[in-house]
């Protein structure tokens, strides 16, 4: 049962993703949902922009500006940049100071198989920001809660979270994760594969923002879908001049299919280690897909055809983890066993 002192604490949830940063504040909801990117002035070290404003600067700035993505493959790769990003966001959006953060209870989400070292980095980040009461939770549990799943029932639920840096697959029953697996192949990896494809087949280099747009607009896993061709601008690698290239949805499908096949293998591996009773529940209830990768056209049919289990993309795949944080914070006393005290 929560004490009066506990209930007075500020409830803060952070989904520190490779692609996007989402911040949830109790009684206010999601207060920030933008790319995990920050821009610094190299000379002064001051923050110039963060989130969407910094993302628009990727590949377009001069040598006096540094663009940094603090996370890679679901883990913090640059602690200083991660702290600066969170500090900037919390100060700008909600005017949260170190004093108010010191009175907060914070839950930070991470991928299923994040290493102990990577968890320690997250704890160090929280400590540097003066967060006094922090615990780390797996994204798939928060995602299930945010999707409206009652994870406390005596039935197995499988969640497939295809994020920016990692793809997580987990089975949840009686309020906790029974087993989970993770691979570091997800949205960012797919974007890089598209860039490689255009280099190899066209001798044209396209930027990160262009490759991401290509993925969003053309990715379709349905082999019978009508082929769509669109023009994208890049740089001719031989002549060094700007050049338009035609890219088809068929090309994008062929380069992304192997990635999604790996996702299917991951699902199959988790199912293989799942008990018969939980497997029966999953067969009846189906597989829930979340994360940015869930928005790929044709993903439901792609997985279902190979696994022979019903597949559903939830209605809020991009925000379900952050929305699930409110349940973890509301029942923070029940999760105290997972708490990492400072």
N, C-alpha and C positions, 0 to 999 in steps of 0.2 A: 504494500500500500504506500502511496506517495505521501511524503510529509509536506507540511506547509512550505518549508524551505525549498523542497524539491520542485513543488508546483510553481514556485516563483521564478524558477530558472528559465532562461531563454532557450527554446527548442530550435535547433538549427540542423538541417540536413543538407549534406553535400554529395552530389553525384559528380565526382571529378573524373569525367570521361576523357578518353583520348581525343575525341572529336568535339564534344560539347561539354560545357560546365553548366550544371543546373543546381540552383540553391533554393532550398525550401525553408521557409520561416513559419514557425507555428503562428496560427491565427491570421496569417497573411497569404499562405500558399506559396507557389513558385514565384520568387522575386527576380530570378535571373535564369535565362535559357539562351545561351549564345556560344559560339565556338570557343574552344580552349586555346586561345591565342593572345599573346601580349606583345606590344611594341615598346621598345626602349630607345631613348636617345643615348647613343654610344658614349658621348662625351660627358654628359651630366649624370647618366644613369637613371634619369627620371622616366616615369611611365608616360608614353605619348597616347596610347590607345589600348583598349582591351576588348575582347569579345568580337562581335561582328565588325566593329570599326577596324580592329587590327587585322582581322581575316581578309578584309577587302584590300589590305596593303600587301598581302603575300605576293612575292615575285615582282613588286613594282617600286620598291624603295631604293634610295641611294645608300652609300656606304656609311652614312652617319646615323642610320636607323637600323636597329636590330629587331627582327621578328622571331619570336621564340614560341614553340609549342612545348609546354612544360611536361607533357605526358607522352609516353611511347609504349605501345603494346599494353596499355592498361595500367602501367606503373609510372611513378614520378621519375622523370629523367633529369629534371633541373629543379632542385628544391627552391633555389632563390627565385626563379621565375614563377613557380607555382605559388609561393607565398605572396609575391608581388601581385599576381593575378587575383588571388582571393582577397587580399587586403584592399586592392583597388575596387573590386566589385562590391564588397561588403560596405565599404566607406561611401562609394558613390550611390549605390542603390538604396541602402538602408541606414547609412551613417552609423554603422556599428563600430565602436571603438574597442581597444584592447580591454578596457574596463568592463564593458558589457559582454565581450566574448569570454571574459573570466568568470562570468556568471551563467555561462551557457552549458547546455548538454548537447553535444554534437555527435551525430552519426555520419560516418563517411563510408560510402559504398566502394567496393572493390571487386575485381573479377574473382572467379571461383578459385583459381590456382595461383593467386598472387603469392610470391615467396615471402618468407618471414622477413627478409631484408627489405623488401618493398613495403611490407606492412610497417616496419620500423620507420621507414622514410615518411610514411603518412603520419605516424605518431609524432615524429620530429617536427613535421610541418605544423601540426596542431599545437605542439608545445611552443614553437616559436611565435605563434599567433596568440598565445596566452589563453588557449582553450583549456579549461580546467577539468572537464569531464567528457571524455571522448570514447566512443566504441566504434569498431569497424564491423560492417555487416556485408555479406555477399549480395551482389547486385540482383541475382536471380530471386532471392527471397523478397527483397523490396519490390522488384518488378512484378512478382506474383500478387503481392498485396495491392500494388497500384493498379493491377489489371482487374481487381475486384474478386480475386480468388480467396475463398475461405481456407487458408492453409492449415487451420487447426482441426479440420475434419479428418476422419480416419480413412482417407482415400489418397492415393498417390496422384500427384500432378507433375507433369514434365514441362519445364520452361526452357526454351531455346532463345538466348539473348545474343543477337548478332550486332555487336556494337562497332565502335571505330577501330579499336586496337585488338580486341579479343572476341571470340565467340564462346559463350558459356552455355553448357547444357547441364541441367540439374533436375533431380527428382525430389519433391517436397512432400512430407506427410507428417501429421501431428505437430505442425507448427515449426518444423525445422528441416534442414536439408539432409536427406538420407545419403545421397552421393552426388557428386558433380565432377565434371571434367571441363577443361578449357584448352583452346588452341589460339595461337596468336596469328590468326588469319581472319580478317574482318574487313570493314569498310575501307580503311586506309590501304590495306594490302591490295584490295581490288582496284582502287584508284591508281596505285603504282603499276599494276599489271596493264591497265589501259594505256598508261604513258609508255610503257615498254613496247606494247603492240604497235603504236603509231610510229615510234622510232624505228622499229624493225621493218614494218611494211611500207612506210612512206618516207623514211629519212627526214621526218619532221618531229621537232620537239615541241610538245605542248606543255603549258604550265599546269601547276597543281589545281588551280581553280577551274581551268578549262576541262581537265580530266575528270574532276568531280562533277561538273555540269554534264559532261558526256555520259557518265555513269547514271546519273539521276534521270536524264532524258531518254536514254536508249536501252538501259538494262531491262531485259525481258527474258525470262527463263522458259517461256512457252515455245517449243520448237516449231509449232504451227502458226505462230504469230506472223502477221504481215510485216515484211521488212520495211523499216523506216531508215531513211538516209538524211543526215543533217551535216551542215558545214561548221567546221571549227577552225579557228585561227591558231597558227603556231609559227615556229621559226624553221626555215629550211636549213638542215644541218650541213649541207654541202655549200650552198651559196651564201648562207647567213642572212637571208632576207625573209621578211614576213611571207607566209603562204597559207592559203586556205586548203583544207583537206576535207574530203567527204568521208564520213564514218557511218557505217551501217549498224543497225541493231543486231544483225546477225553476227557481225564481227565481235561486238561487245559480249553477246551471249556466249560465243565460243571461248572467249578469254575468261569469262566469269564462271562458266560451268565447272571447271576443275576446282575452283574455290568452294563452291556450294556442294560439290561431291565430297570434299573433305568435311564439310559441316554434317553431311549425311552419315559419313563414317563415324564421326564423333557421337552422333545420336545413337547409332547402332551399337557402339562400344558401351555407352551408358546403359542402354536397354539390356545388353548381354549380361551386365552385372546387377541388374535390378531383380529383386525377388519376384517369384511368380504372381503373388497376390497384388503387388504394386504394378506389375506389368499388365495384369488384367484391368486394373483401374485406368491405366494410361490408354489401353485399347478402347475402353468405353468412353473416357472423357476427352481423349485426343491430346495432341501436343499444342502448346501455346507458343507462338513466336513473337518476340519483342525486339526492340532496338532498331536502328536505322536500316539495317539489312532486311528487316521485315517488310519494308516498303517496296522491295524489288518485285516487279510484276511477275506473276506466275510462281512465286515461291511455295505457295500452299500445295499446288499440284505437283511441283518438282519433288518435294519431300514425301508427300503422300504416296506417289507412284513407287518410290524406292523403299519406303518403310512399311507401307500398307497399314498405316494408322491415320485416323482423321487429324487434320492440321488446321489450326485457326490463327490468323494474325489478329492480335488484339486491337481494339479501337484506338488506343493511345500508346503506340509502341515507342515513341520518342520521349515521352514524359512519365511513363509508368513507374520507373525506378524512383524518381523524385517524388511522385505522388504517393508511393508506398512508404516513403520515409515518415510521413505524418503518423502512420499507424505504429511504426517502431518508436517514434518519439512519445506518442500518446501512452503507449504501454511500456515505457522505458524501464520501469521496475521489473517487468517480466524478462527483460533482456539483460539485466544486470550481470548475469553469469558470463555474458560475452563482453562486458565492459572492460576497457583498458584504461585504468585510472592513471592520472598524471601525478 
